[in-house]
Amino acid sequence: MMIKFLRKCLEITRIIPRSDLVVRITSAHPAPDQIVPGEMTVVRDGVDKWACFRCPGGCGETIKLSLSKNKRPKWTAVPDWLKRPTVSPSVRQLNDCRCHFWIRQGQVDWCKDSGHRSR
């Protein structure tokens, strides 16, 4: 709770930019109604398994990234001390939304081929 308060204070005073995503860690896979905009749920049961979040492009689709080291494709989702995730590699939606973006320190950074504007 203190980290959330500190992050909000730093964002309000513009010491850090406003976060598009923050991490919530859980041991069980979230139900669809538990995946909310602005929050990335990392499923962790001893090891990181999944990163689940709503598409930032506005299509409403749920994105589920495998964090398993044994599966392909795979991503890493590493939160900093303010619970802002950095995801690698980039995320590309092949549905009608056609989003392509990086997530760095909780901010969505759009790729030029996605059709969305960068900040």
C-alpha positions in Angstrom: 0.0 0.0 0.0 2.9 2.4 0.8 4.5 1.7 -2.6 1.3 2.6 -4.4 1.0 5.8 -2.4 4.7 6.7 -3.1 4.3 6.0 -6.9 1.2 8.2 -7.1 3.0 11.0 -5.3 5.9 10.8 -7.7 3.5 10.8 -10.6 1.5 13.7 -9.4 4.6 15.8 -8.8 5.8 14.7 -12.2 9.1 13.3 -10.9 8.2 10.1 -12.8 5.8 9.7 -15.7 2.3 8.3 -15.1 2.3 4.5 -15.3 0.1 2.8 -18.0 0.5 -0.5 -16.2 1.3 -1.7 -12.7 1.9 -5.2 -11.5 -0.2 -7.3 -9.3 1.2 -10.8 -8.4 -1.1 -13.7 -7.8 -0.7 -17.5 -7.5 -3.9 -18.3 -9.5 -4.8 -17.5 -13.1 -7.2 -14.5 -13.0 -10.8 -14.7 -14.1 -11.6 -12.5 -17.1 -13.3 -9.9 -14.9 -10.2 -9.7 -12.7 -8.1 -8.4 -15.6 -8.6 -4.7 -15.5 -7.2 -1.8 -17.6 -4.0 -0.4 -16.1 -3.0 -3.5 -14.3 -0.8 -6.4 -15.3 -1.4 -9.6 -13.4 1.6 -11.8 -13.1 0.8 -15.4 -12.2 3.6 -16.7 -10.0 3.6 -20.1 -8.2 7.2 -20.4 -7.2 8.2 -19.2 -10.7 6.6 -16.7 -13.1 4.1 -18.4 -15.4 1.9 -15.8 -17.1 1.5 -12.0 -17.5 -2.1 -11.1 -18.2 -3.4 -7.6 -19.1 -5.9 -5.7 -21.3 -4.7 -4.6 -24.7 -3.7 -0.9 -24.4 -4.9 -0.3 -27.9 -8.5 -0.1 -26.8 -9.9 -3.3 -28.4 -10.6 -4.8 -25.0 -8.8 -8.1 -25.7 -7.0 -9.8 -22.9 -3.3 -10.4 -23.7 -1.7 -13.5 -22.0 2.1 -13.7 -22.3 3.9 -16.9 -21.3 6.7 -16.3 -18.9 7.7 -20.0 -18.8 11.3 -20.5 -19.6 10.5 -23.9 -21.2 7.8 -22.7 -23.7 8.0 -20.7 -26.9 7.2 -17.9 -27.5 8.2 -16.5 -24.1 8.5 -13.1 -22.5 10.0 -11.7 -19.3 8.0 -9.3 -17.2 10.1 -7.7 -14.5 8.5 -5.2 -12.1 10.7 -2.4 -10.6 10.4 -1.4 -6.9 7.4 0.8 -7.8 5.6 -2.2 -9.4 6.0 -0.9 -12.9 6.6 -3.7 -15.4 9.2 -4.0 -18.1 8.3 -6.6 -20.7 10.7 -8.1 -23.2 10.5 -8.7 -26.2 7.8 -6.5 -27.7 4.2 -7.5 -27.8 2.4 -7.7 -31.2 -1.3 -8.3 -31.6 -2.2 -10.0 -34.9 -6.0 -9.4 -34.5 -7.9 -6.4 -36.0 -6.3 -4.1 -33.3 -2.8 -4.6 -34.9 -1.1 -3.2 -31.8 2.7 -3.5 -31.6 4.4 -2.1 -28.5 7.1 -2.3 -25.8 6.3 -2.0 -22.1 9.1 -0.2 -20.2 8.8 0.9 -16.6 5.1 0.6 -16.8 4.7 2.8 -19.9 3.5 1.6 -23.3 5.9 2.6 -26.1 4.2 2.1 -29.5 6.1 0.8 -32.4 5.8 2.7 -35.7 4.1 -0.3 -37.4 1.2 -0.4 -34.9 -0.8 2.6 -36.1 -0.9 4.1 -32.5 0.9 7.2 -31.5 3.9 7.3 -29.2 3.8 9.8 -26.3 
